[in-house]
Amino acid sequence: VRAIADALARWPPGREGPLDERTRRFLAVCAGADLAEDENEGEIALAVFERLRTLAPAPELARVLAWIALHPAGGDAEGVDLAPFGIEAMADREAIRERSAVYARKLLLRLRQNR
């Protein structure tokens, strides 16, 4: 898990651009791991959640996650290189968007529970 967290912290797509776009890219990491049936899917999602919590105050992050959950077709997260996380296959962009919206809802719920 520590290696994943370190990779997320250094990952250029997660460090560049507005919060909503960075969040979409991080959610694409979760979605890609899930769709690739990666054995570390749960650990990756947890590491992404912890990383997202460092990017913005909880109310702002909640707003971004809710927006993504309600508007999965926005943003530019498809085509994100997931090789730094050991995820080789990338699903089609519609599947990534749909699964990213699922993770946005999951992480929003977790964020609200951890207040």
C-alpha positions in Angstrom: 0.0 0.0 0.0 2.9 2.4 0.8 4.3 1.9 -2.7 1.0 2.7 -4.3 0.6 5.8 -2.1 4.1 7.0 -3.0 3.4 6.4 -6.7 0.2 8.4 -6.4 2.0 11.3 -4.7 4.6 11.5 -7.6 2.2 10.8 -10.5 2.3 13.9 -12.8 -1.4 13.7 -13.9 -2.4 13.9 -10.3 -0.3 17.0 -9.7 -1.4 19.1 -12.7 -4.6 20.9 -13.4 -7.7 21.9 -11.6 -9.0 19.8 -8.7 -11.9 18.3 -10.6 -9.6 17.0 -13.4 -7.0 15.6 -10.9 -9.8 13.9 -9.0 -11.1 12.4 -12.2 -7.7 11.1 -13.0 -7.3 9.5 -9.6 -10.7 7.9 -9.9 -9.6 6.5 -13.3 -6.8 4.7 -11.4 -9.5 3.1 -9.2 -11.7 2.3 -12.2 -8.8 0.9 -14.2 -7.7 -1.4 -11.3 -11.3 -2.6 -10.9 -11.9 -3.2 -14.6 -8.6 -5.0 -14.9 -9.5 -7.1 -11.9 -6.2 -6.2 -10.3 -5.5 -8.1 -7.1 -4.7 -4.8 -5.4 -7.9 -3.1 -6.3 -9.0 -2.5 -2.8 -5.6 -1.2 -1.6 -5.5 1.1 -4.7 -8.9 2.6 -3.9 -7.9 3.2 -0.3 -4.7 4.8 -1.3 -6.5 7.0 -3.8 -9.0 8.1 -1.2 -6.2 9.0 1.2 -4.4 11.0 -1.5 -7.6 12.8 -2.5 -8.1 13.9 1.2 -4.7 15.7 1.0 -5.8 17.8 -2.1 -8.6 19.8 -0.7 -10.7 20.5 2.4 -13.5 17.9 2.9 -16.4 20.2 1.8 -14.6 21.1 -1.5 -13.7 17.4 -2.2 -17.2 16.4 -1.4 -18.5 18.9 -4.0 -16.1 17.6 -6.6 -16.9 13.9 -6.0 -20.7 14.6 -6.1 -20.2 16.5 -9.4 -18.3 13.6 -10.9 -20.8 11.1 -9.7 -23.6 13.0 -11.3 -21.7 14.0 -14.5 -19.5 11.0 -15.4 -19.2 12.1 -19.1 -17.1 15.2 -18.2 -13.4 15.6 -17.9 -10.4 14.1 -19.5 -9.5 11.1 -17.4 -9.7 8.5 -20.2 -6.4 7.5 -21.7 -4.5 8.0 -18.4 -1.4 5.9 -18.3 -1.9 3.4 -15.4 1.5 1.6 -15.8 3.0 3.4 -12.8 0.5 1.4 -10.7 1.1 -1.9 -12.3 -2.2 -1.8 -14.2 -1.5 -2.9 -17.8 -4.9 -3.0 -19.5 -7.1 0.0 -19.9 -10.8 -0.5 -20.6 -12.8 1.6 -23.1 -13.4 5.1 -22.0 -17.1 4.7 -21.4 -16.4 1.9 -18.9 -13.7 4.0 -17.2 -16.2 6.9 -16.9 -19.0 4.8 -15.5 -16.7 3.0 -13.0 -15.1 6.3 -12.0 -18.6 7.6 -11.1 -19.2 4.6 -9.0 -15.9 5.2 -7.1 -16.8 8.9 -6.8 -20.0 7.8 -5.0 -18.1 5.3 -2.8 -15.5 7.8 -1.8 -18.1 10.5 -1.2 -19.9 8.2 1.2 -16.6 7.3 2.9 -15.7 11.0 3.2 -19.0 11.8 4.8 -18.7 8.9 7.3 -15.2 10.0 8.3 -16.2 13.5 9.4 
